Each structure stands twice: as C-alpha cells, then as structure tokens.
Amino acid sequence: MGLSGETRIHLIVGDPIAQVKSPAGLTRVFAERGADAICIPMQVPPRDFDAFMSAAKRVLNIDGIVITVPHKLAAVRHCDTLSERARILGAVNVMRREGDGRWFGDMVDGVALVAALHASGFDPMDRRALVVGAGGAGSAVALALMEAGARLSVCDVDTGRRDELVKRLAPLGQVAAGSSDPSGFDLVVNATPMGMTPADPLPVDATRLASKALVADFVTKPAVTPLLEAARRRGSPIVTGEAIFRGDILADFFLRVPERSEP
C-alpha cells in the first residue's frame, strides 16, 4: 500500500480502541477495490468527543469516520443527514462526507450481523432471537433482525433502556422484553462490551443455551470470547466479532456501493 498526499483518510473513533479490528480490515478492502484510502484508529474519551469531531470534520482529506463504543449515540448530533434506520435508532456507527460537504450518518452494525449470519448458513427468518444489549449496536442488531423476519427479545442490565427500545421497535414487528436466560432461542447475540476483559461476567447463562442455538458476539478481542467458548463446548455454532466486522460493509458505505439484499 502506497501513501501520498492524495490518500483519503478514514478514522475509527472509540474509547477504548485497542480491541478494534476495523482499521486493518477496512484498509485491506480499500486496497482490494483500488481505492487510495486508509483507516486509522483514534482513542477519544467521551469528554473530548464533541471537540474532536468538530475538528476532524474540518480536515478536508478525511472522508469518513467509523464510530464505536461508547460514541454511537453522541455521534448523531454531528451528522447533517441520517439514514432512516439511524433516525429510528438515534445512533450511527458510520459517517461520510458527501459531495456538498455535509456529513451523512448510518447504522450498519445490524446489516453486518445479518450478513455474517447468512454467510454462516443461518437464516433469521421466523427464528427466535435474543439480543443482549440495547445500546447503539444492540439497537441496530434488533432492528436488522426484525427486518430479516426474526421473532425478537431484547435484554439489557438497564431495564429502562431495554423497555424504551422495545417500545420504539414494537410498531415494526414482533419484539418483547427478555432476560439473560437464553432458553428456547435459536439465536443469541451479545451486542455489549461484556467479554472484553477476563473479569467480565457472561452476558447470558450459558448453561441454558440450546445445543443447536447459534451464538454471535460483537466483541472482537479476544476473537473467541468466553461466551463463544462456552457455546462451542455445548456444541453450538458461533459467529465471532471478526466475522461480523469484515470491512466489506464499511467499505460499501464509504465507497457508495448500493446495499445488497440478502437471500
């Protein structure tokens, strides 16, 4: 990969940031598609986020920003326009500079998860799904799974946030407030940071996982989280965070590739 003054810059902003895999994956996909562009990680604490975003948007060779924990809700206020799903969710995880200089925000975490499920041979249509986490990523996953035809339950340690998400999504399909008991679910998705550190509790009671339930985890480091390891020991198929964040969907957004419909 060559770098020059013409190289277009994309940032990934979060706190912490060491765990993310997107910079390498997205930069690789840019190169594969012939785009002179790179992705660079930035660790920005919440107290400095607004100031950082205001400055970054003034740098004219920055074309895009990936937003990760804990900034997905706060990033909405830095967008001039939003996709319909970002508007519904009140969160974004990608922003790009449009031709007129305005910034467009979207939320593609759920799109990435559904694509990874299809790649693994799992169709969410009419399956019972439990999403753990009602924050930015969890909200996006919940919406995408409902759009894919799943029968959804959502749980979160913050029951108020869980109930608010359920209320927001209720007009769109079948969704209910759930708990950390994964019994009877065909799909369990961890969309929280639980699993990033060894001391974290499991997001669900793994002893109650159905043996054939597919378990997906948004945590990318470690690649196989304690939840995924517990699921694998019970004979469940797994989808890792690395499989979800391959870089293709992010590159599609930044390079303006029309969204592909899933089978």
N, C-alpha and C positions, 0 to 999 in steps of 0.2 A: 504494500500500500504506500503510495506516494502522498506527501503532504505539501501543499503550496498555499500561496495567498488566495487561491481560488477555492480551496477546500471549504465546504459548507459544514457548519458545526451544529451538532445536536447535543443537548445536555440531558442527563438524568439526575433529578434532584430529590434527595431524601435525607433522612436522619434516623437511624444510621444509614450508611451507604455501602459499607464493605461487602455486604452479602449479595449485592445485585450482580446478575449475570448479563444484563441487557447491553452494557457497553460493547463487549466483545461480539456478542451475537448480532447486534444491530449493525455494527461496523462491518462485520463479515458479509451480511446480506447486502449492505450498500455496495460493497466491492463486487459481489457476485452479479449485481444488477448494473454495474458500470457507473454507479453514482460516485462522484468525488465528494464524499461526506464521511464524517466520523461521529461517534457518540462518546461523550466524556462525562464521568461521574462527578457530582458535586454534593458535598455534605453541607447542608444548610439547616440549622436548628430553627424551630418554629418562630422564635423571637425575631429572627433576621429574614424570614421568608419573604415578606412583602417588599422589603428594601431590595433584596436580591433579585426578585422577579422584575421589579420596576427597572433595575439597571440592566438585567440580561436582555430584556425586550428592546433596549436601545442599541444593542450591539448588532450591527446590520448584517454580519455574516452568521448569526445564529438563526437557523431556520426552524428549529423545533425543540421542544422540551418534553421529556418523559417525566411524569410526576409519580413518585412513590411515597411510601409511608413516611411521615404522617400528614402529607400535604394535599391529598386529593380533594378534600372539601374546600380548603382555603384557596386552591388554585382557580376555582370557578370565578372568583372576583377579578382575576387577571385576564379573563377571556372577553373578547368583544362580541363573539357569537358562539353558540353552543349547538351541538347535535341534539336531536330530540331526546335520545336516551340520557345524555348528560344533563339536559334540562330536567327530566323526570327524576334523576338520581341526585341532582345537586352536587355532582362530583365529576372531576375529569382526571384522566391519567396520561393524556397526550394533548399537546398544544402545538399548532404550527402557524407560521407567519404566512398569511395569504398575499396574493399579488398586490392588493391595495394597502398592505402594511398592517391590517388588522389581524388579531390573533383568534383562531378558531380552536375550540376545545371539544374533545370527545372522550368517551369512556369505553375502552376496548378490552378491559380485563375479562369481562364475560364472554366476549367474542373469542378471545384466545382460549379460554377454558373449554368452550363448546367445540372449537376446532380440535383441541387436544383430545377430547373425549371421542370425537368421530375418528380421529387418527388411530386411537387405541381399539376401535371396533365397537364402541359403546354409543348407542343412540338414546338420548334422554327422553324421547317421545313416550309419554304415558308412564314413565318411571317415577317412583317415589324418591325424592331428593331432599337431603338435609344440608343446608348451608350454614356453617358456623362462622358468625361474624356479620354484623350489619353496618359496617363502616363503608368506605369507598369501594373497596374490592368486593366485599360481600354483597353490597347493593347491586353492583354491576353483574355479578355472577347470578344473583337471584333473578334479575330481570332477564338475562340471556337464557337461563334455564326455563323460565316461564314461556318465553318466546319460542323455545325449542320443544314445548309441549310437556314439560315435566310437571308433576304434582309436588308442590314445594312446601317445605317447612324451613323456618329460619330460627336460629337461636343465637343469643349474644348474652354475655355476662351483664351487659347494660340492658335490662328488660324494657326500659323506656325507649331506647333506640331501636330495639327489635320490634316493638309494637308499632312504632312510627313507620318503620319500613314496611311492615305487613299492611298497615293501613294505606300507605302510598301505592302499593302494588296490587291491592285487592281488586280494583276495577279492571285489571288486566288479565286476571285468570285465577287459578286455584292456588292459594297461598295461606299458610297458617303459622301461628307462633309455635315454636318447638322447643326442645330441651337438648341437653348434651347426651341423651340416650339415643343411640343410633339404631336401635332395634327396628327391624322391618323395612329399613331403607335400602333401595337398590344402589344409591349413590350418596356418598358423604364427601363434602368439600370443606376443607379448612381454609377460610379466607381471612385468617387472623395472623399476627406475628408469632403465635404460640408454636414453639418448636425451634426457634432461632437460637435459644440458649439451652444448655443441658438441664437447668433447673426448672424450665417451664413445665407445667402440668400438661397432660394430653388434652386436646380440645374436646374430645368425646371419650366416653367409656369404651375403650377398645375391646374389652371382654364381651361386649354386647353387639359387636359388629356381625352382621350376617356373613357367612363364609364366602359368599359369591359377590358381596357388595363391592363396587368399585370405590376406591378411596383416592381422592385427589388433594394435593396440598400446595398452596401458593408459596410456601417458604422455599427458597432456593438454596439456602446454605444452612445446614447440611443438605446434600442432594436427596438423601433418603432420611427423612425426619423420623423421630421416634414414633409418630403416628403411622407413617408409612411402613416402618419396620414392624410394628405391632400388627398392622393389617396383613402384611406379607406372611407373617408367621401363621396367621389364621387362614391362609390360602386365598386371600382377596387380591384381585388385580389392583395395581396402583398407577397413578399418574403423578409424576414429580413436578415441582415448580419449574425445573429446567425444561421439561417437555411443554409446559404452558407458555413460557416466555422464550420462544424460539427466535424471535426477531422478525419473522416474516410479516406478521400482522402489523407490528410497529412500522416496518418499512413500507408496507402498503399505505398506511396512513400518511406518512411523510412524503412519499413519492406519488400520492394521489391515485393509487390503484383502486378502482371500484371494488366495493366489498363483495366478496363472493358468497353466494348462497350455499348453505350446507345441504348435503343429500338428506 
